[in-house]
Amino acid sequence: MLTLILLGGEMHLRAQQAQSEELVRRAKTRVQPAIPELARRMNISGTVKIEVVVAANGTVKEARILGGHPVLANAALDAARKWRFEPAGAESSGVIDFKFEPR
């Protein structure tokens, strides 16, 4: 599990890849979402689930929001699109969970 503590911030964020049957490739690059200022001010926390389709070369081909707080969702979606995975012989898909927690 990755933990990012934002110095001087009011929240910290943990991002973890949920292992599904289809997405068994290891993430080589995990980008942490920027916590929206509104979420920071309102002390909003929660989990955002993003479904990704990973191309054979390891780039995220498609990403869509499955659920989570609307204020946090776009930040998680933008970060998920920047993740990179190990190359494989074919496309695969799975879910990435981004957990936003108050400090």
Long-range contacts (C-beta under 8 A, 24 or more apart in sequence): 2-30, 2-32, 4-32, 5-103, 6-35, 9-35, 9-40, 9-103, 10-40, 10-43, 10-102, 10-103, 11-35, 11-39, 11-40, 11-43, 11-45, 11-100, 11-101, 11-102, 11-103, 12-101, 12-103, 13-98, 13-99, 13-100, 13-101, 14-99, 14-101, 15-79, 15-96, 15-97, 15-98, 15-99, 16-96, 16-97, 16-99, 17-94, 17-96, 17-97, 18-49, 18-94, 18-95, 18-96, 18-97, 19-94, 20-93, 20-94, 20-95, 22-92, 22-93, 22-94, 23-52, 23-54, 23-92, 23-93, 23-94, 23-95, 24-92, 25-54, 25-58, 25-85, 25-86, 25-88, 25-92, 26-85, 26-86, 27-83, 27-84, 27-85, 28-58, 28-84, 28-85, 28-86, 29-82, 29-83, 29-84, 30-83, 31-79, 31-80, 31-82, 31-83, 32-79, 33-72, 33-75, 33-76, 33-78, 33-79, 33-98, 33-100, 34-75, 34-78, 34-79, 35-72, 35-75, 35-100, 36-71, 36-72, 36-74, 36-75, 38-71, 39-69, 39-71, 39-72, 39-75, 39-100, 42-71, 43-102, 44-69, 44-71, 44-72, 44-100, 45-100, 45-101, 45-102, 46-72, 46-99, 46-100, 47-97, 47-98, 47-99, 47-100, 48-72, 48-73, 48-75, 48-76, 48-77, 48-97, 48-98, 48-100, 49-95, 49-96, 49-97, 49-98, 50-76, 50-77, 50-80, 50-95, 50-96, 50-97, 50-98, 51-93, 51-94, 51-95, 52-80, 52-83, 52-93, 52-94, 52-95, 52-96, 53-91, 53-92, 53-93, 54-85, 54-88, 54-91, 54-92, 54-93, 54-94, 55-91, 56-87, 56-88, 56-89, 56-90, 56-91, 57-87, 58-84, 58-85, 58-86, 58-87, 58-88, 59-84, 59-85, 60-84, 60-85, 61-91, 66-95, 68-98, 69-100, 72-98, 72-100
